[in-house]
Amino acid sequence: MNRKPIHTYLAIAALILISMGVIFLFIRDSEVVTNANPELIDNEVESQNTIVDGIHVSTGLIEGEGLEEVVTNCTTCHSSKLIIQNRMTKEQWNATIRWMQETQGLWDLGDNQKIIVDYLTTNYPVFKKGRRAVLEDIEWYTLEGK
């Protein structure tokens, strides 16, 4: 008589329990979406589009013409922080977009490309980095030696 070790039965039981847990969570989440309050959904969408002091709250991007296109096409794949930290010319942005299309699976932006590049160069223009700005309003102190 060929008996299987007990750990085989334990592994099978664990897989069954995990599967049941996943199914339970899936059903529960789908019920939440099905029974969702439309007002809550509207409030969530509205809060994602909120602008405070000229800043798009959910992304941190500057309000301006082309913001919606940038949010729709750019933040689908990466954080808006990546956009904010980069400052490029129109040529550099277009080259970056071509690179993303050739290597990262970015779709053809069509007419939106000009809108996006104009938004980026207007709101995040290139600036000379050079040295850091001079520190101001600093209280200096003397280190005491031993």
Order of alpha helices (4+ residues) and beta strands (2+ residues): alpha-alpha-beta-beta-alpha-alpha-alpha-alpha
